[in-house]
Amino acid sequence: MLAWRIILMTSGTVVGLFGALQLLVGTPVTNLLVLAAWMIGAVVIHDGILAPVVVAVGWAVGRVVPARARRYLQAFLVSGGLVTIVAVPLVARRGTQETAKAILQQNYGAHLTLLLGLLAAGSLLAYAAQVAADQRHARPPAETVEQ
């Protein structure tokens, strides 16, 4: 186990250093400055907006949703949030490029809605399966014996 950790850590470090070197050597300084500004903006948005919203929603879910359903709602919120973060730039930039670059011509808003609906349905089905399993394994009430 320790050997695998060392191998993975070493290979990850080597690949990361190679990527950093390629970035510094092969990228113009103006692009590096834009990249640095983007990275600073990403940290500010994450720490100033996204993290507090996630904490607040997690707190509210813990207060409002029953314990048995909580994990399924949290799984949906986490997976839905990740999908939404990836899709929002595509939704916002739809139609901004020429038709030859057809990747941004798709209806990402509809695709995002469909995917979120499928994630919600999957969470609801998993919750329903858990409720059914709990009911199957529940003990029947003890019968009263008259004496």
N, CA, C and O atoms as a GROMACS GRO file, in nm:
protein
  588
    1MET      N    1   0.083  -0.120   0.000
    1MET     CA    2   0.000   0.000   0.000
    1MET      C    3   0.087   0.126   0.000
    1MET      O    4   0.062   0.220  -0.074
    2LEU      N    5   0.190   0.125   0.084
    2LEU     CA    6   0.277   0.240   0.091
    2LEU      C    7   0.352   0.260  -0.040
    2LEU      O    8   0.372   0.373  -0.085
    3ALA      N    9   0.394   0.149  -0.102
    3ALA     CA   10   0.466   0.159  -0.230
    3ALA      C   11   0.378   0.222  -0.336
    3ALA      O   12   0.425   0.306  -0.413
    4TRP      N   13   0.249   0.183  -0.343
    4TRP     CA   14   0.157   0.242  -0.441
    4TRP      C   15   0.139   0.390  -0.417
    4TRP      O   16   0.133   0.468  -0.512
    5ARG      N   17   0.129   0.429  -0.292
    5ARG     CA   18   0.114   0.572  -0.260
    5ARG      C   19   0.235   0.650  -0.308
    5ARG      O   20   0.222   0.758  -0.366
    6ILE      N   21   0.353   0.596  -0.284
    6ILE     CA   22   0.476   0.664  -0.326
    6ILE      C   23   0.482   0.673  -0.478
    6ILE      O   24   0.517   0.777  -0.533
    7ILE      N   25   0.447   0.564  -0.546
    7ILE     CA   26   0.448   0.564  -0.693
    7ILE      C   27   0.348   0.666  -0.748
    7ILE      O   28   0.382   0.744  -0.836
    8LEU      N   29   0.226   0.665  -0.695
    8LEU     CA   30   0.125   0.759  -0.743
    8LEU      C   31   0.162   0.903  -0.712
    8LEU      O   32   0.143   0.991  -0.796
    9MET      N   33   0.215   0.927  -0.592
    9MET     CA   34   0.253   1.063  -0.556
    9MET      C   35   0.368   1.113  -0.643
    9MET      O   36   0.368   1.228  -0.687
   10THR      N   37   0.465   1.027  -0.668
   10THR     CA   38   0.579   1.066  -0.751
   10THR      C   39   0.535   1.091  -0.895
   10THR      O   40   0.574   1.192  -0.955
   11SER      N   41   0.456   1.001  -0.951
   11SER     CA   42   0.413   1.021  -1.089
   11SER      C   43   0.323   1.144  -1.102
   11SER      O   44   0.333   1.217  -1.201
   12GLY      N   45   0.237   1.168  -1.005
   12GLY     CA   46   0.154   1.289  -1.009
   12GLY      C   47   0.236   1.415  -1.001
   12GLY      O   48   0.208   1.512  -1.070
   13THR      N   49   0.337   1.415  -0.917
   13THR     CA   50   0.425   1.531  -0.905
   13THR      C   51   0.502   1.556  -1.034
   13THR      O   52   0.514   1.670  -1.078
   14VAL      N   53   0.553   1.448  -1.096
   14VAL     CA   54   0.628   1.462  -1.222
   14VAL      C   55   0.538   1.517  -1.332
   14VAL      O   56   0.578   1.607  -1.405
   15VAL      N   57   0.417   1.464  -1.344
   15VAL     CA   58   0.325   1.511  -1.447
   15VAL      C   59   0.285   1.657  -1.421
   15VAL      O   60   0.278   1.737  -1.514
   16GLY      N   61   0.261   1.692  -1.296
   16GLY     CA   62   0.226   1.831  -1.262
   16GLY      C   63   0.340   1.927  -1.293
   16GLY      O   64   0.316   2.035  -1.348
   17LEU      N   65   0.463   1.890  -1.259
   17LEU     CA   66   0.578   1.975  -1.290
   17LEU      C   67   0.599   1.988  -1.441
   17LEU      O   68   0.634   2.095  -1.489
   18PHE      N   69   0.579   1.878  -1.514
   18PHE     CA   70   0.591   1.884  -1.660
   18PHE      C   71   0.487   1.981  -1.717
   18PHE      O   72   0.520   2.062  -1.804
   19GLY      N   73   0.364   1.972  -1.670
   19GLY     CA   74   0.260   2.063  -1.718
   19GLY      C   75   0.291   2.208  -1.685
   19GLY      O   76   0.270   2.296  -1.768
   20ALA      N   77   0.340   2.234  -1.564
   20ALA     CA   78   0.376   2.370  -1.526
   20ALA      C   79   0.490   2.423  -1.612
   20ALA      O   80   0.489   2.538  -1.654
   21LEU      N   81   0.588   2.339  -1.639
   21LEU     CA   82   0.700   2.379  -1.724
   21LEU      C   83   0.652   2.410  -1.865
   21LEU      O   84   0.691   2.512  -1.923
   22GLN      N   85   0.568   2.325  -1.921
   22GLN     CA   86   0.514   2.349  -2.054
   22GLN      C   87   0.432   2.479  -2.059
   22GLN      O   88   0.438   2.553  -2.156
   23LEU      N   89   0.358   2.504  -1.954
   23LEU     CA   90   0.279   2.626  -1.947
   23LEU      C   91   0.369   2.749  -1.945
   23LEU      O   92   0.344   2.846  -2.017
   24LEU      N   93   0.472   2.745  -1.864
   24LEU     CA   94   0.561   2.861  -1.852
   24LEU      C   95   0.646   2.882  -1.976
   24LEU      O   96   0.672   2.996  -2.014
   25VAL      N   97   0.690   2.774  -2.040
   25VAL     CA   98   0.778   2.785  -2.157
   25VAL      C   99   0.699   2.816  -2.284
   25VAL      O  100   0.745   2.894  -2.367
   26GLY      N  101   0.582   2.755  -2.300
   26GLY     CA  102   0.511   2.764  -2.426
   26GLY      C  103   0.398   2.865  -2.431
   26GLY      O  104   0.327   2.871  -2.531
   27THR      N  105   0.379   2.944  -2.327
   27THR     CA  106   0.266   3.037  -2.323
   27THR      C  107   0.317   3.180  -2.314
   27THR      O  108   0.404   3.209  -2.232
   28PRO      N  109   0.264   3.270  -2.397
   28PRO     CA  110   0.305   3.410  -2.388
   28PRO      C  111   0.271   3.469  -2.251
   28PRO      O  112   0.178   3.424  -2.183
   29VAL      N  113   0.347   3.571  -2.212
   29VAL     CA  114   0.330   3.632  -2.080
   29VAL      C  115   0.190   3.692  -2.064
   29VAL      O  116   0.133   3.684  -1.955
   30THR      N  117   0.135   3.750  -2.169
   30THR     CA  118   0.002   3.808  -2.157
   30THR      C  119  -0.103   3.701  -2.126
   30THR      O  120  -0.195   3.724  -2.048
   31ASN      N  121  -0.088   3.584  -2.187
   31ASN     CA  122  -0.181   3.474  -2.157
   31ASN      C  123  -0.163   3.424  -2.014
   31ASN      O  124  -0.261   3.385  -1.950
   32LEU      N  125  -0.040   3.424  -1.966
   32LEU     CA  126  -0.016   3.384  -1.827
   32LEU      C  127  -0.081   3.480  -1.730
   32LEU      O  128  -0.134   3.439  -1.626
   33LEU      N  129  -0.079   3.610  -1.763
   33LEU     CA  130  -0.144   3.709  -1.677
   33LEU      C  131  -0.294   3.692  -1.677
   33LEU      O  132  -0.359   3.705  -1.573
   34VAL      N  133  -0.350   3.662  -1.794
   34VAL     CA  134  -0.495   3.635  -1.801
   34VAL      C  135  -0.528   3.510  -1.721
   34VAL      O  136  -0.628   3.508  -1.649
   35LEU      N  137  -0.445   3.408  -1.732
   35LEU     CA  138  -0.466   3.286  -1.655
   35LEU      C  139  -0.458   3.312  -1.505
   35LEU      O  140  -0.539   3.261  -1.428
   36ALA      N  141  -0.361   3.392  -1.463
   36ALA     CA  142  -0.348   3.425  -1.321
   36ALA      C  143  -0.471   3.502  -1.272
   36ALA      O  144  -0.520   3.474  -1.162
   37ALA      N  145  -0.519   3.597  -1.351
   37ALA     CA  146  -0.639   3.671  -1.312
   37ALA      C  147  -0.760   3.578  -1.303
   37ALA      O  148  -0.842   3.590  -1.212
   38TRP      N  149  -0.772   3.486  -1.398
   38TRP     CA  150  -0.882   3.389  -1.396
   38TRP      C  151  -0.875   3.301  -1.272
   38TRP      O  152  -0.977   3.275  -1.209
   39MET      N  153  -0.756   3.256  -1.237
   39MET     CA  154  -0.740   3.170  -1.120
   39MET      C  155  -0.772   3.244  -0.990
   39MET      O  156  -0.833   3.188  -0.900
   40ILE      N  157  -0.730   3.370  -0.982
   40ILE     CA  158  -0.764   3.450  -0.864
   40ILE      C  159  -0.914   3.471  -0.856
   40ILE      O  160  -0.973   3.461  -0.748
   41GLY      N  161  -0.976   3.498  -0.969
   41GLY     CA  162  -1.122   3.513  -0.972
   41GLY      C  163  -1.193   3.386  -0.932
   41GLY      O  164  -1.294   3.390  -0.861
   42ALA      N  165  -1.141   3.271  -0.975
   42ALA     CA  166  -1.202   3.143  -0.938
   42ALA      C  167  -1.193   3.120  -0.788
   42ALA      O  168  -1.288   3.070  -0.728
   43VAL      N  169  -1.081   3.155  -0.727
   43VAL     CA  170  -1.067   3.139  -0.582
   43VAL      C  171  -1.163   3.231  -0.508
   43VAL      O  172  -1.226   3.191  -0.410
   44VAL      N  173  -1.174   3.356  -0.554
   44VAL     CA  174  -1.264   3.452  -0.490
   44VAL      C  175  -1.410   3.405  -0.502
   44VAL      O  176  -1.485   3.410  -0.405
   45ILE      N  177  -1.448   3.360  -0.620
   45ILE     CA  178  -1.586   3.312  -0.639
   45ILE      C  179  -1.612   3.189  -0.554
   45ILE      O  180  -1.718   3.177  -0.492
   46HIS      N  181  -1.516   3.097  -0.550
   46HIS     CA  182  -1.535   2.976  -0.470
   46HIS      C  183  -1.545   3.008  -0.322
   46HIS      O  184  -1.640   2.966  -0.255
   47ASP      N  185  -1.447   3.083  -0.270
   47ASP     CA  186  -1.443   3.108  -0.126
   47ASP      C  187  -1.544   3.212  -0.081
   47ASP      O  188  -1.589   3.209   0.033
   48GLY      N  189  -1.578   3.306  -0.169
   48GLY     CA  190  -1.668   3.413  -0.129
   48GLY      C  191  -1.815   3.386  -0.156
   48GLY      O  192  -1.902   3.441  -0.089
   49ILE      N  193  -1.843   3.301  -0.255
   49ILE     CA  194  -1.983   3.277  -0.292
   49ILE      C  195  -2.019   3.130  -0.277
   49ILE      O  196  -2.110   3.094  -0.203
   50LEU      N  197  -1.948   3.044  -0.349
   50LEU     CA  198  -1.987   2.904  -0.358
   50LEU      C  199  -1.979   2.832  -0.224
   50LEU      O  200  -2.074   2.764  -0.185
   51ALA      N  201  -1.868   2.843  -0.153
   51ALA     CA  202  -1.852   2.772  -0.027
   51ALA      C  203  -1.956   2.816   0.078
   51ALA      O  204  -2.016   2.731   0.143
   52PRO      N  205  -1.980   2.946   0.096
   52PRO     CA  206  -2.084   2.984   0.192
   52PRO      C  207  -2.224   2.936   0.152
   52PRO      O  208  -2.303   2.899   0.239
   53VAL      N  209  -2.255   2.935   0.024
   53VAL     CA  210  -2.386   2.886  -0.020
   53VAL      C  211  -2.398   2.737   0.010
   53VAL      O  212  -2.503   2.692   0.056
   54VAL      N  213  -2.293   2.659  -0.017
   54VAL     CA  214  -2.296   2.516   0.010
   54VAL      C  215  -2.313   2.489   0.159
   54VAL      O  216  -2.390   2.401   0.197
   55VAL      N  217  -2.244   2.565   0.242
   55VAL     CA  218  -2.258   2.548   0.387
   55VAL      C  219  -2.400   2.582   0.431
   55VAL      O  220  -2.459   2.510   0.511
   56ALA      N  221  -2.455   2.691   0.380
   56ALA     CA  222  -2.590   2.731   0.418
   56ALA      C  223  -2.694   2.629   0.373
   56ALA      O  224  -2.785   2.596   0.449
   57VAL      N  225  -2.681   2.578   0.252
   57VAL     CA  226  -2.775   2.477   0.203
   57VAL      C  227  -2.759   2.348   0.284
   57VAL      O  228  -2.859   2.285   0.319
   58GLY      N  229  -2.637   2.309   0.314
   58GLY     CA  230  -2.615   2.190   0.396
   58GLY      C  231  -2.676   2.205   0.533
   58GLY      O  232  -2.735   2.110   0.585
   59TRP      N  233  -2.663   2.320   0.592
   59TRP     CA  234  -2.723   2.345   0.724
   59TRP      C  235  -2.876   2.337   0.714
   59TRP      O  236  -2.940   2.275   0.799
   60ALA      N  237  -2.933   2.398   0.612
   60ALA     CA  238  -3.079   2.396   0.595
   60ALA      C  239  -3.129   2.254   0.570
   60ALA      O  240  -3.232   2.214   0.625
   61VAL      N  241  -3.058   2.179   0.488
   61VAL     CA  242  -3.098   2.041   0.462
   61VAL      C  243  -3.093   1.959   0.590
   61VAL      O  244  -3.181   1.878   0.616
   62GLY      N  245  -2.990   1.981   0.672
   62GLY     CA  246  -2.980   1.910   0.799
   62GLY      C  247  -3.091   1.945   0.896
   62GLY      O  248  -3.128   1.862   0.979
   63ARG      N  249  -3.143   2.064   0.887
   63ARG     CA  250  -3.250   2.106   0.977
   63ARG      C  251  -3.389   2.064   0.929
   63ARG      O  252  -3.476   2.036   1.011
   64VAL      N  253  -3.410   2.059   0.798
   64VAL     CA  254  -3.544   2.042   0.744
   64VAL      C  255  -3.572   1.898   0.699
   64VAL      O  256  -3.682   1.848   0.721
   65VAL      N  257  -3.476   1.833   0.638
   65VAL     CA  258  -3.499   1.703   0.576
   65VAL      C  259  -3.475   1.591   0.677
   65VAL      O  260  -3.376   1.594   0.749
   66PRO      N  261  -3.564   1.493   0.684
   66PRO     CA  262  -3.544   1.380   0.775
   66PRO      C  263  -3.415   1.305   0.744
   66PRO      O  264  -3.370   1.303   0.629
   67ALA      N  265  -3.357   1.244   0.845
   67ALA     CA  266  -3.226   1.179   0.831
   67ALA      C  267  -3.224   1.073   0.722
   67ALA      O  268  -3.125   1.063   0.649
   68ARG      N  269  -3.329   0.995   0.710
   68ARG     CA  270  -3.329   0.886   0.611
   68ARG      C  271  -3.322   0.940   0.468
   68ARG      O  272  -3.260   0.878   0.382
   69ALA      N  273  -3.383   1.053   0.442
   69ALA     CA  274  -3.385   1.110   0.307
   69ALA      C  275  -3.267   1.202   0.280
   69ALA      O  276  -3.238   1.235   0.165
   70ARG      N  277  -3.200   1.241   0.386
   70ARG     CA  278  -3.096   1.344   0.372
   70ARG      C  279  -2.984   1.304   0.277
   70ARG      O  280  -2.943   1.385   0.193
   71ARG      N  281  -2.935   1.182   0.287
   71ARG     CA  282  -2.821   1.143   0.203
   71ARG      C  283  -2.856   1.146   0.055
   71ARG      O  284  -2.771   1.177  -0.029
   72TYR      N  285  -2.981   1.113   0.021
   72TYR     CA  286  -3.022   1.111  -0.119
   72TYR      C  287  -3.035   1.254  -0.174
   72TYR      O  288  -2.998   1.281  -0.288
   73LEU      N  289  -3.088   1.342  -0.093
   73LEU     CA  290  -3.096   1.482  -0.134
   73LEU      C  291  -2.956   1.543  -0.146
   73LEU      O  292  -2.928   1.616  -0.240
   74GLN      N  293  -2.870   1.511  -0.051
   74GLN     CA  294  -2.733   1.563  -0.059
   74GLN      C  295  -2.660   1.509  -0.182
   74GLN      O  296  -2.585   1.584  -0.246
   75ALA      N  297  -2.679   1.383  -0.214
   75ALA     CA  298  -2.616   1.327  -0.334
   75ALA      C  299  -2.665   1.399  -0.459
   75ALA      O  300  -2.587   1.429  -0.550
   76PHE      N  301  -2.796   1.427  -0.464
   76PHE     CA  302  -2.849   1.500  -0.579
   76PHE      C  303  -2.794   1.642  -0.584
   76PHE      O  304  -2.755   1.689  -0.691
   77LEU      N  305  -2.789   1.709  -0.471
   77LEU     CA  306  -2.740   1.847  -0.469
   77LEU      C  307  -2.593   1.855  -0.510
   77LEU      O  308  -2.554   1.945  -0.584
   78VAL      N  309  -2.512   1.762  -0.462
   78VAL     CA  310  -2.370   1.764  -0.498
   78VAL      C  311  -2.352   1.734  -0.647
   78VAL      O  312  -2.283   1.808  -0.717
   79SER      N  313  -2.413   1.625  -0.695
   79SER     CA  314  -2.396   1.590  -0.837
   79SER      C  315  -2.460   1.695  -0.927
   79SER      O  316  -2.404   1.731  -1.030
   80GLY      N  317  -2.577   1.745  -0.890
   80GLY     CA  318  -2.642   1.850  -0.969
   80GLY      C  319  -2.562   1.979  -0.970
   80GLY      O  320  -2.554   2.047  -1.073
   81GLY      N  321  -2.503   2.012  -0.857
   81GLY     CA  322  -2.418   2.132  -0.851
   81GLY      C  323  -2.296   2.120  -0.940
   81GLY      O  324  -2.260   2.215  -1.009
   82LEU      N  325  -2.232   2.004  -0.939
   82LEU     CA  326  -2.114   1.984  -1.024
   82LEU      C  327  -2.151   1.991  -1.172
   82LEU      O  328  -2.080   2.053  -1.251
   83VAL      N  329  -2.260   1.927  -1.209
   83VAL     CA  330  -2.305   1.930  -1.349
   83VAL      C  331  -2.338   2.074  -1.390
   83VAL      O  332  -2.305   2.117  -1.500
   84THR      N  333  -2.404   2.146  -1.301
   84THR     CA  334  -2.443   2.284  -1.332
   84THR      C  335  -2.320   2.374  -1.348
   84THR      O  336  -2.316   2.457  -1.438
   85ILE      N  337  -2.221   2.356  -1.262
   85ILE     CA  338  -2.099   2.438  -1.273
   85ILE      C  339  -2.030   2.415  -1.408
   85ILE      O  340  -1.979   2.509  -1.468
   86VAL      N  341  -2.030   2.291  -1.454
   86VAL     CA  342  -1.967   2.262  -1.583
   86VAL      C  343  -2.051   2.318  -1.697
   86VAL      O  344  -1.996   2.365  -1.797
   87ALA      N  345  -2.184   2.313  -1.685
   87ALA     CA  346  -2.272   2.350  -1.796
   87ALA      C  347  -2.298   2.499  -1.808
   87ALA      O  348  -2.327   2.547  -1.918
   88VAL      N  349  -2.289   2.575  -1.700
   88VAL     CA  350  -2.324   2.717  -1.705
   88VAL      C  351  -2.244   2.795  -1.809
   88VAL      O  352  -2.303   2.874  -1.883
   89PRO      N  353  -2.111   2.777  -1.820
   89PRO     CA  354  -2.040   2.850  -1.926
   89PRO      C  355  -2.089   2.812  -2.066
   89PRO      O  356  -2.093   2.898  -2.155
   90LEU      N  357  -2.125   2.687  -2.087
   90LEU     CA  358  -2.174   2.646  -2.218
   90LEU      C  359  -2.311   2.706  -2.247
   90LEU      O  360  -2.339   2.746  -2.360
   91VAL      N  361  -2.396   2.713  -2.145
   91VAL     CA  362  -2.527   2.775  -2.162
   91VAL      C  363  -2.510   2.923  -2.193
   91VAL      O  364  -2.577   2.977  -2.282
   92ALA      N  365  -2.421   2.989  -2.121
   92ALA     CA  366  -2.401   3.133  -2.140
   92ALA      C  367  -2.339   3.166  -2.275
   92ALA      O  368  -2.368   3.271  -2.333
   93ARG      N  369  -2.254   3.078  -2.327
   93ARG     CA  370  -2.185   3.108  -2.453
   93ARG      C  371  -2.252   3.049  -2.575
   93ARG      O  372  -2.197   3.056  -2.685
   94ARG      N  373  -2.368   2.990  -2.559
   94ARG     CA  374  -2.437   2.928  -2.673
   94ARG      C  375  -2.460   3.030  -2.784
   94ARG      O  376  -2.510   3.140  -2.760
   95GLY      N  377  -2.424   2.991  -2.905
   95GLY     CA  378  -2.448   3.075  -3.022
   95GLY      C  379  -2.347   3.187  -3.040
   95GLY      O  380  -2.367   3.273  -3.126
   96THR      N  381  -2.239   3.190  -2.962
   96THR     CA  382  -2.142   3.298  -2.975
   96THR      C  383  -2.035   3.271  -3.080
   96THR      O  384  -1.956   3.359  -3.112
   97GLN      N  385  -2.031   3.150  -3.133
   97GLN     CA  386  -1.930   3.118  -3.232
   97GLN      C  387  -1.996   3.081  -3.364
   97GLN      O  388  -2.116   3.053  -3.370
   98GLU      N  389  -1.916   3.083  -3.469
   98GLU     CA  390  -1.968   3.051  -3.601
   98GLU      C  391  -2.013   2.906  -3.610
   98GLU      O  392  -1.973   2.823  -3.528
   99THR      N  393  -2.093   2.877  -3.707
   99THR     CA  394  -2.153   2.744  -3.721
   99THR      C  395  -2.048   2.636  -3.743
   99THR      O  396  -2.073   2.520  -3.711
  100ALA      N  397  -1.933   2.671  -3.797
  100ALA     CA  398  -1.829   2.572  -3.820
  100ALA      C  399  -1.780   2.512  -3.689
  100ALA      O  400  -1.738   2.396  -3.685
  101LYS      N  401  -1.786   2.589  -3.582
  101LYS     CA  402  -1.750   2.538  -3.449
  101LYS      C  403  -1.880   2.499  -3.379
  101LYS      O  404  -1.924   2.566  -3.286
  102ALA      N  405  -1.940   2.391  -3.424
  102ALA     CA  406  -2.076   2.356  -3.388
  102ALA      C  407  -2.095   2.311  -3.244
  102ALA      O  408  -2.209   2.289  -3.202
  103ILE      N  409  -1.989   2.296  -3.169
  103ILE     CA  410  -2.007   2.246  -3.033
  103ILE      C  411  -2.089   2.340  -2.946
  103ILE      O  412  -2.159   2.295  -2.855
  104LEU      N  413  -2.082   2.469  -2.972
  104LEU     CA  414  -2.159   2.564  -2.891
  104LEU      C  415  -2.296   2.593  -2.952
  104LEU      O  416  -2.365   2.685  -2.907
  105GLN      N  417  -2.337   2.518  -3.052
  105GLN     CA  418  -2.468   2.538  -3.113
  105GLN      C  419  -2.577   2.453  -3.049
  105GLN      O  420  -2.695   2.470  -3.079
  106GLN      N  421  -2.539   2.362  -2.961
  106GLN     CA  422  -2.637   2.276  -2.896
  106GLN      C  423  -2.719   2.354  -2.794
  106GLN      O  424  -2.679   2.462  -2.751
  107ASN      N  425  -2.832   2.298  -2.757
  107ASN     CA  426  -2.918   2.362  -2.658
  107ASN      C  427  -2.878   2.311  -2.519
  107ASN      O  428  -2.940   2.219  -2.465
  108TYR      N  429  -2.775   2.372  -2.462
  108TYR     CA  430  -2.721   2.325  -2.335
  108TYR      C  431  -2.817   2.349  -2.220
  108TYR      O  432  -2.815   2.274  -2.123
  109GLY      N  433  -2.900   2.450  -2.228
  109GLY     CA  434  -2.999   2.474  -2.123
  109GLY      C  435  -3.097   2.357  -2.112
  109GLY      O  436  -3.127   2.311  -2.002
  110ALA      N  437  -3.146   2.311  -2.226
  110ALA     CA  438  -3.237   2.197  -2.226
  110ALA      C  439  -3.166   2.070  -2.180
  110ALA      O  440  -3.222   1.990  -2.107
  111HIS      N  441  -3.041   2.053  -2.224
  111HIS     CA  442  -2.964   1.935  -2.183
  111HIS      C  443  -2.938   1.937  -2.033
  111HIS      O  444  -2.947   1.833  -1.967
  112LEU      N  445  -2.907   2.054  -1.979
  112LEU     CA  446  -2.886   2.066  -1.835
  112LEU      C  447  -3.013   2.034  -1.758
  112LEU      O  448  -3.009   1.963  -1.657
  113THR      N  449  -3.125   2.085  -1.804
  113THR     CA  450  -3.253   2.056  -1.739
  113THR      C  451  -3.284   1.908  -1.742
  113THR      O  452  -3.328   1.851  -1.642
  114LEU      N  453  -3.261   1.844  -1.857
  114LEU     CA  454  -3.284   1.700  -1.869
  114LEU      C  455  -3.193   1.622  -1.774
  114LEU      O  456  -3.239   1.531  -1.705
  115LEU      N  457  -3.065   1.658  -1.770
  115LEU     CA  458  -2.971   1.587  -1.685
  115LEU      C  459  -3.005   1.606  -1.537
  115LEU      O  460  -2.996   1.511  -1.460
  116LEU      N  461  -3.043   1.726  -1.498
  116LEU     CA  462  -3.083   1.749  -1.358
  116LEU      C  463  -3.209   1.670  -1.325
  116LEU      O  464  -3.222   1.618  -1.214
  117GLY      N  465  -3.301   1.661  -1.419
  117GLY     CA  466  -3.421   1.579  -1.398
  117GLY      C  467  -3.387   1.432  -1.381
  117GLY      O  468  -3.445   1.364  -1.297
  118LEU      N  469  -3.292   1.383  -1.461
  118LEU     CA  470  -3.251   1.243  -1.448
  118LEU      C  471  -3.180   1.218  -1.314
  118LEU      O  472  -3.200   1.114  -1.252
  119LEU      N  473  -3.099   1.313  -1.272
  119LEU     CA  474  -3.033   1.300  -1.142
  119LEU      C  475  -3.136   1.299  -1.029
  119LEU      O  476  -3.125   1.220  -0.935
  120ALA      N  477  -3.235   1.387  -1.038
  120ALA     CA  478  -3.340   1.392  -0.936
  120ALA      C  479  -3.419   1.262  -0.935
  120ALA      O  480  -3.450   1.209  -0.829
  121ALA      N  481  -3.452   1.211  -1.053
  121ALA     CA  482  -3.526   1.085  -1.061
  121ALA      C  483  -3.444   0.971  -1.003
  121ALA      O  484  -3.497   0.885  -0.933
  122GLY      N  485  -3.314   0.969  -1.032
  122GLY     CA  486  -3.228   0.865  -0.976
  122GLY      C  487  -3.222   0.871  -0.824
  122GLY      O  488  -3.225   0.768  -0.758
  123SER      N  489  -3.214   0.991  -0.770
  123SER     CA  490  -3.212   1.007  -0.624
  123SER      C  491  -3.344   0.963  -0.563
  123SER      O  492  -3.347   0.896  -0.460
  124LEU      N  493  -3.455   1.002  -0.627
  124LEU     CA  494  -3.586   0.961  -0.576
  124LEU      C  495  -3.604   0.810  -0.583
  124LEU      O  496  -3.657   0.750  -0.490
  125LEU      N  497  -3.560   0.747  -0.692
  125LEU     CA  498  -3.569   0.602  -0.703
  125LEU      C  499  -3.483   0.532  -0.598
  125LEU      O  500  -3.525   0.432  -0.540
  126ALA      N  501  -3.363   0.583  -0.575
  126ALA     CA  502  -3.277   0.524  -0.473
  126ALA      C  503  -3.340   0.537  -0.334
  126ALA      O  504  -3.334   0.444  -0.253
  127TYR      N  505  -3.400   0.652  -0.307
  127TYR     CA  506  -3.468   0.673  -0.179
  127TYR      C  507  -3.587   0.579  -0.166
  127TYR      O  508  -3.607   0.518  -0.060
  128ALA      N  509  -3.666   0.565  -0.272
  128ALA     CA  510  -3.781   0.475  -0.269
  128ALA      C  511  -3.737   0.330  -0.248
  128ALA      O  512  -3.802   0.256  -0.175
  129ALA      N  513  -3.628   0.291  -0.310
  129ALA     CA  514  -3.576   0.156  -0.290
  129ALA      C  515  -3.532   0.135  -0.146
  129ALA      O  516  -3.553   0.028  -0.088
  130GLN      N  517  -3.471   0.237  -0.087
  130GLN     CA  518  -3.428   0.227   0.052
  130GLN      C  519  -3.548   0.217   0.146
  130GLN      O  520  -3.546   0.138   0.241
  131VAL      N  521  -3.652   0.295   0.121
  131VAL     CA  522  -3.773   0.288   0.202
  131VAL      C  523  -3.837   0.151   0.190
  131VAL      O  524  -3.880   0.094   0.290
  132ALA      N  525  -3.844   0.097   0.068
  132ALA     CA  526  -3.902  -0.036   0.048
  132ALA      C  527  -3.820  -0.142   0.119
  132ALA      O  528  -3.876  -0.233   0.180
  133ALA      N  529  -3.688  -0.133   0.112
  133ALA     CA  530  -3.602  -0.230   0.180
  133ALA      C  531  -3.619  -0.220   0.331
  133ALA      O  532  -3.621  -0.322   0.400
  134ASP      N  533  -3.630  -0.100   0.382
  134ASP     CA  534  -3.650  -0.082   0.526
  134ASP      C  535  -3.783  -0.143   0.570
  134ASP      O  536  -3.792  -0.201   0.678
  135GLN      N  537  -3.886  -0.130   0.488
  135GLN     CA  538  -4.016  -0.184   0.524
  135GLN      C  539  -4.015  -0.338   0.516
  135GLN      O  540  -4.082  -0.403   0.596
  136ARG      N  541  -3.941  -0.394   0.421
  136ARG     CA  542  -3.932  -0.539   0.411
  136ARG      C  543  -3.860  -0.600   0.530
  136ARG      O  544  -3.894  -0.708   0.577
  137HIS      N  545  -3.758  -0.528   0.580
  137HIS     CA  546  -3.677  -0.582   0.688
  137HIS      C  547  -3.728  -0.542   0.826
  137HIS      O  548  -3.672  -0.584   0.927
  138ALA      N  549  -3.832  -0.462   0.830
  138ALA     CA  550  -3.885  -0.419   0.959
  138ALA      C  551  -3.953  -0.537   1.027
  138ALA      O  552  -4.016  -0.620   0.962
  139ARG      N  553  -3.939  -0.542   1.155
  139ARG     CA  554  -4.006  -0.647   1.232
  139ARG      C  555  -4.154  -0.618   1.242
  139ARG      O  556  -4.195  -0.503   1.257
  140PRO      N  557  -4.234  -0.722   1.234
  140PRO     CA  558  -4.377  -0.699   1.256
  140PRO      C  559  -4.399  -0.669   1.404
  140PRO      O  560  -4.322  -0.715   1.489
  141PRO      N  561  -4.501  -0.592   1.435
  141PRO     CA  562  -4.524  -0.561   1.576
  141PRO      C  563  -4.550  -0.689   1.656
  141PRO      O  564  -4.615  -0.782   1.610
  142ALA      N  565  -4.499  -0.689   1.777
  142ALA     CA  566  -4.515  -0.806   1.863
  142ALA      C  567  -4.663  -0.824   1.895
  142ALA      O  568  -4.733  -0.730   1.932
  143GLU      N  569  -4.707  -0.948   1.880
  143GLU     CA  570  -4.848  -0.976   1.909
  143GLU      C  571  -4.867  -0.987   2.060
  143GLU      O  572  -4.781  -1.040   2.131
  144THR      N  573  -4.977  -0.938   2.105
  144THR     CA  574  -5.004  -0.946   2.248
  144THR      C  575  -5.065  -1.082   2.277
  144THR      O  576  -5.155  -1.127   2.206
  145VAL      N  577  -5.018  -1.144   2.377
  145VAL     CA  578  -5.066  -1.276   2.415
  145VAL      C  579  -5.158  -1.258   2.536
  145VAL      O  580  -5.118  -1.203   2.638
  146GLU      N  581  -5.280  -1.306   2.522
  146GLU     CA  582  -5.374  -1.296   2.633
  146GLU      C  583  -5.354  -1.411   2.728
  146GLU      O  584  -5.336  -1.525   2.685
  147GLN      N  585  -5.357  -1.384   2.857
  147GLN     CA  586  -5.338  -1.488   2.956
  147GLN      C  587  -5.460  -1.508   3.036
  147GLN      O  588  -5.462  -1.592   3.125
   0.00000   0.00000   0.00000
